[in-house]
């Protein structure tokens, strides 16, 4: 669980995780546009780095074809999304 909490402890990773939790599967371009819209201009390599950290942590899965989604097979992740949505009701 510590690795999971550390993974979302970064603002970019938290934003990507919340985005995928709210919108469902997204492509790289959609993720990049939403993160920049929410957090401001950032080098795409930074977004890519943090997205892959989420995949390594098991919070996010690659669905192939450059599409990503939260790992819905893990009930702990679904619970965490519910808690985060309650803490941040106005994304």
Steps between C-alpha positions, in 0.01 A plus 500: 500500500792738567607474136147588388483802729843611385388464139212742541701732724622688195262764353548378143436138592201592714352704215550220248353243739196717576452578130494133407275421795246761390518467122598138450748382238695781339763523231836668551395820320184533711694448824763754396239762404303456823807515724627815326153654522480428873860551616645731237761461229740212558747305288320192362789280617408592860142382447626184331737430791224534759251298296746212483567527875126445550515194275800365694313548829202301370256791534470540124504243222586536136215379284715494188502747215625776734182487711511495878248440777490453875550142610134419568581138585642611833220583751741708711552733206126541449464583870784752477332671204177531699685657794692741275179603326338572836799711605503687169137522382567787254781390268 
